[in-house]
Amino acid sequence: MQTVVIWDSVDADVLFFVVDRDISHLDKKYVNSVDVSEEDEREISNLMYDEKTGDRIIATQTTFPVDAVLAGAKVIVCGFLP
C-alpha cells in the first residue's frame, strides 16, 4: 500500500511525495500543533527530514501524483506549522 502525502507547511508551497506504506493515521496532523503527540510529530518529521542531520531525505514534486492514486494509493495531508 502506498500513501500520497500532501505536505503543507503553511508558509511555503505545497509539496507532494509518495511513501511505500500506509501512513493514513497521520492524516490532518501537523508538527507544532497542540493536538498532535510527540510520537506523531517525530514520524511526520522523519517522512521528510533525517532525524540526526535535518537534511531532506525524500524527493518531492510540485505536481500531484495522479498515477499513484489511480493505482490505489491513499492520500493524506500533513506537514509543519511554523
N, C-alpha and C positions, 0 to 999 in steps of 0.2 A: 504494500500500500504506500503510495506517495502522498505527500501533502504539499500543496502550493501555499507558500507564505506570502502574504501581502504585508510588507514591512513598512510600518507607518511611524515616522519619527517626528511628527507634528511640524517641526521646523525645517524639514528637508523634503525633497521629492520622494514619492512613494517608490519603493523598490520591490521586486518580485524574485523569488527563488523557489526551488523545488527540493524537498528532502525525501529520502527513501524510507520513510517510516510514518506512522500515524501519530501526529502530534496535535490532534484536534482538541485535546484538553487545554491547549494554550490559546484557543480562540478568544479574542477580545481581551487579552491580558497584556499589560504594558509594564515595563520596568519603570520604577519610581511611582507606580500607582499605589494608593493606600490599601487597596483591597486584593493585592497580589502577594502570595507568600514568597519568602526568600528563595525557596527551592524553585518556584516557577520563574522568578526573576533570573536566577542563575541559568536555568535551562534556556530561557529566551535569549539571554546574552550569549550563551555558548552556541546558539544557532549561527550567529553572525561573527562572533569575535573569539579569538584564542583567549582562554581564561588567564594564562600567565603573561602573555605579551600585549594583549589588547589589539593585536593585528586582525584585520578582517580575514576570515578563513573560508568564506564561501563566495562563489561568483554570483553576482546579482544581475538582473536585467531590468530594463525600464519599460518593457512591454509584457503584458500579461501572457503567461504560458498556456495558451488555449489548448494546445495538443495534450498536455498533461491532464487537464480536466476532462477532455474528451476520452482519454484513456482510463478515467475513473478516479483520478486524484481528488482528495478532499481539499477544501480551500479554507484558510484561516486568515485572520488579521491579528497581528501583534506588533510590538515594537517598543519604542522608547519615548517616555515623556521627559522633556528637559527639566 
